[in-house]
Amino acid sequence: MLSRDVVHGDLSADNVLVWEGRATVIDLPQDVDAKKNRFARRLLERDVRRICEHFERCGVRADPHRIADDLDLLGARGARPPGAPGELTVDP
């Protein structure tokens, strides 16, 4: 999403559906433009923190600040072209 300048804004484990190895992000009415919204970075950090907290309860540990920094760089460079392996499906 970030490679398309979109930050979810209210991401949680409840908004990520996984089926047959593919993740679909849902519930996007509060998404923001990562380049135009001055709060986009804070929202991105909160989204990443929530996902990390969910997976930490499952025994997976990650540094949400480092992930947000890495994602920030990916978004700025547009690292993945549409349809590239690992791309998330986004349903509005």
A tleap script that builds the chain and sets N, CA, C and O, in Angstrom:
source leaprc.protein.ff14SB
mol = sequence {
  NMET LEU SER ARG ASP VAL VAL HIE GLY ASP
  LEU SER ALA ASP ASN VAL LEU VAL TRP GLU
  GLY ARG ALA THR VAL ILE ASP LEU PRO GLN
  ASP VAL ASP ALA LYS LYS ASN ARG PHE ALA
  ARG ARG LEU LEU GLU ARG ASP VAL ARG ARG
  ILE CYS GLU HIE PHE GLU ARG CYS GLY VAL
  ARG ALA ASP PRO HIE ARG ILE ALA ASP ASP
  LEU ASP LEU LEU GLY ALA ARG GLY ALA ARG
  PRO PRO GLY ALA PRO GLY GLU LEU THR VAL
  ASP CPRO
}
set mol.1.N position { 0.817 -1.185 0.000 }
set mol.1.CA position { 0.000 0.000 0.000 }
set mol.1.C position { 0.865 1.255 0.000 }
set mol.1.O position { 0.578 2.226 -0.699 }
set mol.2.N position { 1.925 1.213 0.797 }
set mol.2.CA position { 2.764 2.393 0.896 }
set mol.2.C position { 3.468 2.704 -0.420 }
set mol.2.O position { 3.733 3.867 -0.727 }
set mol.3.N position { 3.770 1.671 -1.193 }
set mol.3.CA position { 4.399 1.929 -2.494 }
set mol.3.C position { 3.442 2.672 -3.428 }
set mol.3.O position { 3.852 3.190 -4.466 }
set mol.4.N position { 2.171 2.717 -3.048 }
set mol.4.CA position { 1.166 3.483 -3.799 }
set mol.4.C position { 0.732 4.726 -3.029 }
set mol.4.O position { -0.298 5.332 -3.323 }
set mol.5.N position { 1.549 5.094 -2.027 }
set mol.5.CA position { 1.321 6.302 -1.223 }
set mol.5.C position { 0.056 6.239 -0.387 }
set mol.5.O position { -0.607 7.255 -0.179 }
set mol.6.N position { -0.284 5.043 0.095 }
set mol.6.CA position { -1.474 4.879 0.930 }
set mol.6.C position { -1.073 4.302 2.281 }
set mol.6.O position { -0.349 3.310 2.360 }
set mol.7.N position { -1.556 4.942 3.342 }
set mol.7.CA position { -1.425 4.420 4.701 }
set mol.7.C position { -2.828 4.075 5.166 }
set mol.7.O position { -3.742 4.889 5.032 }
set mol.8.N position { -3.009 2.885 5.707 }
set mol.8.CA position { -4.332 2.419 6.115 }
set mol.8.C position { -4.957 3.374 7.122 }
set mol.8.O position { -6.085 3.826 6.926 }
set mol.9.N position { -4.246 3.683 8.185 }
set mol.9.CA position { -4.744 4.631 9.168 }
set mol.9.C position { -5.442 4.001 10.352 }
set mol.9.O position { -5.594 4.654 11.385 }
set mol.10.N position { -5.874 2.750 10.241 }
set mol.10.CA position { -6.530 2.065 11.357 }
set mol.10.C position { -6.308 0.564 11.233 }
set mol.10.O position { -7.224 -0.225 11.464 }
set mol.11.N position { -5.101 0.176 10.872 }
set mol.11.CA position { -4.795 -1.226 10.620 }
set mol.11.C position { -4.693 -2.011 11.920 }
set mol.11.O position { -4.085 -1.564 12.893 }
set mol.12.N position { -5.295 -3.175 11.912 }
set mol.12.CA position { -5.183 -4.116 13.016 }
set mol.12.C position { -5.276 -5.512 12.414 }
set mol.12.O position { -5.552 -5.666 11.225 }
set mol.13.N position { -5.047 -6.506 13.226 }
set mol.13.CA position { -5.131 -7.891 12.743 }
set mol.13.C position { -6.526 -8.200 12.204 }
set mol.13.O position { -6.671 -9.047 11.322 }
set mol.14.N position { -7.541 -7.536 12.715 }
set mol.14.CA position { -8.918 -7.762 12.244 }
set mol.14.C position { -9.126 -7.274 10.813 }
set mol.14.O position { -10.085 -7.671 10.151 }
set mol.15.N position { -8.223 -6.409 10.334 }
set mol.15.CA position { -8.361 -5.855 8.988 }
set mol.15.C position { -7.464 -6.535 7.968 }
set mol.15.O position { -7.320 -6.050 6.845 }
set mol.16.N position { -6.857 -7.658 8.349 }
set mol.16.CA position { -6.014 -8.419 7.425 }
set mol.16.C position { -6.578 -9.835 7.347 }
set mol.16.O position { -6.556 -10.584 8.324 }
set mol.17.N position { -7.075 -10.181 6.183 }
set mol.17.CA position { -7.617 -11.514 5.961 }
set mol.17.C position { -6.586 -12.326 5.197 }
set mol.17.O position { -6.014 -11.842 4.221 }
set mol.18.N position { -6.345 -13.556 5.630 }
set mol.18.CA position { -5.369 -14.411 4.968 }
set mol.18.C position { -6.084 -15.675 4.502 }
set mol.18.O position { -6.785 -16.335 5.268 }
set mol.19.N position { -5.886 -15.989 3.228 }
set mol.19.CA position { -6.490 -17.183 2.637 }
set mol.19.C position { -5.531 -17.745 1.604 }
set mol.19.O position { -5.111 -17.038 0.687 }
set mol.20.N position { -5.191 -18.990 1.749 }
set mol.20.CA position { -4.302 -19.682 0.814 }
set mol.20.C position { -3.008 -18.896 0.563 }
set mol.20.O position { -2.561 -18.755 -0.575 }
set mol.21.N position { -2.420 -18.390 1.652 }
set mol.21.CA position { -1.133 -17.708 1.562 }
set mol.21.C position { -1.183 -16.288 1.046 }
set mol.21.O position { -0.136 -15.679 0.828 }
set mol.22.N position { -2.358 -15.751 0.845 }
set mol.22.CA position { -2.490 -14.387 0.318 }
set mol.22.C position { -3.203 -13.503 1.340 }
set mol.22.O position { -4.249 -13.872 1.873 }
set mol.23.N position { -2.628 -12.343 1.602 }
set mol.23.CA position { -3.217 -11.400 2.557 }
set mol.23.C position { -4.036 -10.353 1.816 }
set mol.23.O position { -3.616 -9.834 0.782 }
set mol.24.N position { -5.204 -10.052 2.356 }
set mol.24.CA position { -6.063 -9.009 1.817 }
set mol.24.C position { -6.349 -8.014 2.934 }
set mol.24.O position { -6.826 -8.398 4.002 }
set mol.25.N position { -6.062 -6.743 2.694 }
set mol.25.CA position { -6.317 -5.696 3.664 }
set mol.25.C position { -7.699 -5.118 3.380 }
set mol.25.O position { -8.016 -4.765 2.245 }
set mol.26.N position { -8.518 -5.026 4.431 }
set mol.26.CA position { -9.884 -4.517 4.286 }
set mol.26.C position { -10.089 -3.293 5.179 }
set mol.26.O position { -9.202 -2.913 5.943 }
set mol.27.N position { -11.258 -2.691 5.073 }
set mol.27.CA position { -11.691 -1.580 5.914 }
set mol.27.C position { -10.810 -0.350 5.707 }
set mol.27.O position { -10.030 0.022 6.583 }
set mol.28.N position { -10.943 0.268 4.550 }
set mol.28.CA position { -10.082 1.389 4.176 }
set mol.28.C position { -10.738 2.777 4.166 }
set mol.28.O position { -10.186 3.683 3.542 }
set mol.29.N position { -11.868 2.987 4.813 }
set mol.29.CA position { -12.470 4.325 4.695 }
set mol.29.C position { -11.643 5.434 5.330 }
set mol.29.O position { -11.851 6.606 5.015 }
set mol.30.N position { -10.721 5.099 6.206 }
set mol.30.CA position { -9.899 6.118 6.854 }
set mol.30.C position { -8.479 6.175 6.293 }
set mol.30.O position { -7.604 6.788 6.905 }
set mol.31.N position { -8.236 5.550 5.142 }
set mol.31.CA position { -6.886 5.570 4.567 }
set mol.31.C position { -6.491 7.003 4.207 }
set mol.31.O position { -7.338 7.850 3.925 }
set mol.32.N position { -5.177 7.246 4.226 }
set mol.32.CA position { -4.671 8.592 3.953 }
set mol.32.C position { -3.583 8.541 2.895 }
set mol.32.O position { -2.932 7.514 2.705 }
set mol.33.N position { -3.396 9.649 2.215 }
set mol.33.CA position { -2.336 9.794 1.228 }
set mol.33.C position { -1.027 10.024 1.975 }
set mol.33.O position { -0.881 11.008 2.700 }
set mol.34.N position { -0.081 9.113 1.793 }
set mol.34.CA position { 1.181 9.163 2.536 }
set mol.34.C position { 2.010 10.396 2.215 }
set mol.34.O position { 2.820 10.819 3.041 }
set mol.35.N position { 1.832 10.976 1.050 }
set mol.35.CA position { 2.620 12.149 0.677 }
set mol.35.C position { 1.942 13.463 1.051 }
set mol.35.O position { 2.610 14.490 1.175 }
set mol.36.N position { 0.626 13.440 1.232 }
set mol.36.CA position { -0.096 14.694 1.465 }
set mol.36.C position { -0.580 14.879 2.897 }
set mol.36.O position { -0.816 16.008 3.326 }
set mol.37.N position { -0.730 13.797 3.635 }
set mol.37.CA position { -1.245 13.898 4.998 }
set mol.37.C position { -0.082 14.030 5.971 }
set mol.37.O position { 0.783 13.155 6.032 }
set mol.38.N position { -0.058 15.116 6.728 }
set mol.38.CA position { 1.076 15.357 7.631 }
set mol.38.C position { 1.128 14.383 8.794 }
set mol.38.O position { 2.139 14.318 9.493 }
set mol.39.N position { 0.064 13.625 9.017 }
set mol.39.CA position { 0.043 12.634 10.090 }
set mol.39.C position { 0.289 11.218 9.577 }
set mol.39.O position { 0.211 10.261 10.347 }
set mol.40.N position { 0.579 11.076 8.306 }
set mol.40.CA position { 0.730 9.749 7.700 }
set mol.40.C position { 1.799 8.919 8.403 }
set mol.40.O position { 1.595 7.728 8.638 }
set mol.41.N position { 2.914 9.516 8.737 }
set mol.41.CA position { 4.002 8.775 9.401 }
set mol.41.C position { 3.528 8.231 10.749 }
set mol.41.O position { 3.797 7.075 11.079 }
set mol.42.N position { 2.835 9.044 11.519 }
set mol.42.CA position { 2.316 8.576 12.821 }
set mol.42.C position { 1.313 7.449 12.635 }
set mol.42.O position { 1.320 6.470 13.382 }
set mol.43.N position { 0.454 7.591 11.639 }
set mol.43.CA position { -0.531 6.545 11.384 }
set mol.43.C position { 0.143 5.248 10.948 }
set mol.43.O position { -0.250 4.161 11.369 }
set mol.44.N position { 1.167 5.375 10.098 }
set mol.44.CA position { 1.917 4.200 9.668 }
set mol.44.C position { 2.549 3.506 10.875 }
set mol.44.O position { 2.458 2.286 11.009 }
set mol.45.N position { 3.183 4.276 11.745 }
set mol.45.CA position { 3.807 3.690 12.936 }
set mol.45.C position { 2.774 2.999 13.812 }
set mol.45.O position { 3.033 1.917 14.338 }
set mol.46.N position { 1.610 3.611 13.975 }
set mol.46.CA position { 0.550 2.987 14.786 }
set mol.46.C position { 0.057 1.708 14.131 }
set mol.46.O position { -0.142 0.701 14.811 }
set mol.47.N position { -0.143 1.736 12.823 }
set mol.47.CA position { -0.586 0.534 12.105 }
set mol.47.C position { 0.413 -0.609 12.297 }
set mol.47.O position { 0.033 -1.736 12.614 }
set mol.48.N position { 1.685 -0.301 12.102 }
set mol.48.CA position { 2.724 -1.326 12.225 }
set mol.48.C position { 2.801 -1.824 13.666 }
set mol.48.O position { 2.924 -3.026 13.898 }
set mol.49.N position { 2.729 -0.916 14.632 }
set mol.49.CA position { 2.777 -1.312 16.044 }
set mol.49.C position { 1.638 -2.270 16.388 }
set mol.49.O position { 1.850 -3.262 17.085 }
set mol.50.N position { 0.434 -1.978 15.901 }
set mol.50.CA position { -0.713 -2.853 16.185 }
set mol.50.C position { -0.516 -4.256 15.617 }
set mol.50.O position { -0.824 -5.248 16.277 }
set mol.51.N position { -0.008 -4.331 14.402 }
set mol.51.CA position { 0.226 -5.643 13.790 }
set mol.51.C position { 1.322 -6.383 14.554 }
set mol.51.O position { 1.206 -7.583 14.804 }
set mol.52.N position { 2.378 -5.674 14.923 }
set mol.52.CA position { 3.459 -6.304 15.694 }
set mol.52.C position { 2.946 -6.805 17.047 }
set mol.52.O position { 3.317 -7.895 17.482 }
set mol.53.N position { 2.105 -6.025 17.709 }
set mol.53.CA position { 1.547 -6.446 18.997 }
set mol.53.C position { 0.722 -7.716 18.836 }
set mol.53.O position { 0.787 -8.616 19.673 }
set mol.54.N position { -0.046 -7.787 17.766 }
set mol.54.CA position { -0.842 -8.992 17.522 }
set mol.54.C position { 0.060 -10.216 17.368 }
set mol.54.O position { -0.164 -11.248 18.001 }
set mol.55.N position { 1.071 -10.089 16.529 }
set mol.55.CA position { 1.943 -11.240 16.281 }
set mol.55.C position { 2.840 -11.548 17.476 }
set mol.55.O position { 3.282 -12.686 17.631 }
set mol.56.N position { 3.118 -10.558 18.321 }
set mol.56.CA position { 3.895 -10.827 19.526 }
set mol.56.C position { 3.119 -11.774 20.443 }
set mol.56.O position { 3.712 -12.630 21.099 }
set mol.57.N position { 1.802 -11.622 20.488 }
set mol.57.CA position { 0.975 -12.539 21.284 }
set mol.57.C position { 1.034 -13.961 20.736 }
set mol.57.O position { 0.728 -14.920 21.444 }
set mol.58.N position { 1.433 -14.090 19.467 }
set mol.58.CA position { 1.582 -15.405 18.831 }
set mol.58.C position { 3.030 -15.895 18.892 }
set mol.58.O position { 3.355 -16.933 18.316 }
set mol.59.N position { 3.905 -15.153 19.589 }
set mol.59.CA position { 5.292 -15.567 19.738 }
set mol.59.C position { 6.260 -14.994 18.723 }
set mol.59.O position { 7.436 -15.356 18.727 }
set mol.60.N position { 5.795 -14.106 17.852 }
set mol.60.CA position { 6.659 -13.482 16.850 }
set mol.60.C position { 7.040 -12.097 17.362 }
set mol.60.O position { 6.169 -11.299 17.707 }
set mol.61.N position { 8.330 -11.813 17.412 }
set mol.61.CA position { 8.800 -10.515 17.910 }
set mol.61.C position { 9.379 -9.690 16.773 }
set mol.61.O position { 10.089 -10.206 15.910 }
set mol.62.N position { 9.070 -8.418 16.785 }
set mol.62.CA position { 9.585 -7.507 15.763 }
set mol.62.C position { 9.633 -6.102 16.344 }
set mol.62.O position { 8.898 -5.780 17.278 }
set mol.63.N position { 10.495 -5.277 15.792 }
set mol.63.CA position { 10.621 -3.885 16.207 }
set mol.63.C position { 9.754 -3.024 15.287 }
set mol.63.O position { 10.122 -2.800 14.134 }
set mol.64.N position { 8.607 -2.537 15.777 }
set mol.64.CA position { 7.706 -1.768 14.908 }
set mol.64.C position { 8.336 -0.500 14.337 }
set mol.64.O position { 8.002 -0.098 13.222 }
set mol.65.N position { 9.243 0.136 15.081 }
set mol.65.CA position { 9.877 1.360 14.570 }
set mol.65.C position { 10.791 1.042 13.393 }
set mol.65.O position { 10.823 1.776 12.405 }
set mol.66.N position { 11.531 -0.051 13.505 }
set mol.66.CA position { 12.412 -0.445 12.396 }
set mol.66.C position { 11.596 -0.833 11.168 }
set mol.66.O position { 11.952 -0.482 10.043 }
set mol.67.N position { 10.512 -1.553 11.385 }
set mol.67.CA position { 9.654 -1.946 10.266 }
set mol.67.C position { 9.059 -0.706 9.602 }
set mol.67.O position { 9.039 -0.611 8.375 }
set mol.68.N position { 8.579 0.239 10.397 }
set mol.68.CA position { 8.013 1.470 9.831 }
set mol.68.C position { 9.062 2.223 9.025 }
set mol.68.O position { 8.766 2.756 7.956 }
set mol.69.N position { 10.303 2.267 9.545 }
set mol.69.CA position { 11.380 2.919 8.797 }
set mol.69.C position { 11.620 2.211 7.470 }
set mol.69.O position { 11.758 2.859 6.433 }
set mol.70.N position { 11.669 0.872 7.503 }
set mol.70.CA position { 11.876 0.094 6.277 }
set mol.70.C position { 10.737 0.318 5.298 }
set mol.70.O position { 10.970 0.478 4.100 }
set mol.71.N position { 9.507 0.331 5.796 }
set mol.71.CA position { 8.347 0.553 4.922 }
set mol.71.C position { 8.373 1.952 4.340 }
set mol.71.O position { 8.026 2.151 3.176 }
set mol.72.N position { 8.779 2.917 5.137 }
set mol.72.CA position { 8.878 4.288 4.674 }
set mol.72.C position { 9.810 4.368 3.465 }
set mol.72.O position { 9.507 5.048 2.484 }
set mol.73.N position { 10.930 3.678 3.540 }
set mol.73.CA position { 11.882 3.659 2.430 }
set mol.73.C position { 11.297 2.965 1.212 }
set mol.73.O position { 11.483 3.421 0.083 }
set mol.74.N position { 10.588 1.861 1.437 }
set mol.74.CA position { 9.962 1.159 0.309 }
set mol.74.C position { 8.953 2.052 -0.390 }
set mol.74.O position { 8.902 2.103 -1.619 }
set mol.75.N position { 8.146 2.758 0.401 }
set mol.75.CA position { 7.145 3.636 -0.190 }
set mol.75.C position { 7.764 4.765 -0.978 }
set mol.75.O position { 7.269 5.138 -2.042 }
set mol.76.N position { 8.848 5.310 -0.456 }
set mol.76.CA position { 9.498 6.431 -1.136 }
set mol.76.C position { 10.096 5.998 -2.465 }
set mol.76.O position { 10.138 6.782 -3.414 }
set mol.77.N position { 10.560 4.754 -2.540 }
set mol.77.CA position { 11.199 4.272 -3.763 }
set mol.77.C position { 10.228 3.534 -4.667 }
set mol.77.O position { 10.560 3.237 -5.814 }
set mol.78.N position { 9.013 3.228 -4.161 }
set mol.78.CA position { 8.096 2.419 -4.959 }
set mol.78.C position { 8.713 1.070 -5.268 }
set mol.78.O position { 8.769 0.663 -6.428 }
set mol.79.N position { 9.172 0.381 -4.252 }
set mol.79.CA position { 10.012 -0.798 -4.410 }
set mol.79.C position { 9.409 -1.930 -5.233 }
set mol.79.O position { 10.134 -2.614 -5.955 }
set mol.80.N position { 8.117 -2.141 -5.141 }
set mol.80.CA position { 7.518 -3.260 -5.866 }
set mol.80.C position { 6.562 -2.756 -6.932 }
set mol.80.O position { 5.696 -1.930 -6.644 }
set mol.81.N position { 6.702 -3.229 -8.132 }
set mol.81.CA position { 5.719 -2.883 -9.153 }
set mol.81.C position { 4.424 -3.639 -8.887 }
set mol.81.O position { 4.456 -4.694 -8.254 }
set mol.82.N position { 3.294 -3.134 -9.348 }
set mol.82.CA position { 2.029 -3.824 -9.143 }
set mol.82.C position { 2.105 -5.265 -9.639 }
set mol.82.O position { 2.636 -5.542 -10.714 }
set mol.83.N position { 1.556 -6.185 -8.823 }
set mol.83.CA position { 1.531 -7.595 -9.192 }
set mol.83.C position { 2.794 -8.348 -8.841 }
set mol.83.O position { 2.883 -9.548 -9.100 }
set mol.84.N position { 3.785 -7.669 -8.253 }
set mol.84.CA position { 5.037 -8.340 -7.884 }
set mol.84.C position { 4.778 -9.327 -6.758 }
set mol.84.O position { 3.860 -9.126 -5.963 }
set mol.85.N position { 5.574 -10.394 -6.674 }
set mol.85.CA position { 5.400 -11.358 -5.580 }
set mol.85.C position { 5.457 -10.658 -4.229 }
set mol.85.O position { 6.280 -9.770 -4.006 }
set mol.86.N position { 4.578 -11.069 -3.345 }
set mol.86.CA position { 4.555 -10.492 -2.008 }
set mol.86.C position { 3.657 -9.281 -1.894 }
set mol.86.O position { 3.458 -8.775 -0.789 }
set mol.87.N position { 3.112 -8.802 -2.988 }
set mol.87.CA position { 2.230 -7.646 -2.920 }
set mol.87.C position { 0.928 -8.034 -2.236 }
set mol.87.O position { 0.414 -9.132 -2.448 }
set mol.88.N position { 0.400 -7.143 -1.422 }
set mol.88.CA position { -0.862 -7.393 -0.757 }
set mol.88.C position { -2.018 -7.004 -1.679 }
set mol.88.O position { -1.918 -6.051 -2.453 }
set mol.89.N position { -3.091 -7.741 -1.585 }
set mol.89.CA position { -4.326 -7.372 -2.254 }
set mol.89.C position { -5.065 -6.408 -1.348 }
set mol.89.O position { -5.162 -6.653 -0.146 }
set mol.90.N position { -5.587 -5.327 -1.886 }
set mol.90.CA position { -6.294 -4.341 -1.088 }
set mol.90.C position { -7.721 -4.236 -1.595 }
set mol.90.O position { -7.956 -3.875 -2.748 }
set mol.91.N position { -8.672 -4.555 -0.728 }
set mol.91.CA position { -10.086 -4.418 -1.066 }
set mol.91.C position { -10.668 -3.240 -0.328 }
set mol.91.O position { -10.638 -3.225 0.902 }
set mol.92.N position { -11.206 -2.234 -1.032 }
set mol.92.CA position { -11.756 -1.051 -0.356 }
set mol.92.C position { -12.995 -1.349 0.459 }
set mol.92.O position { -13.559 -0.447 1.078 }
savepdb mol mol.pdb
quit
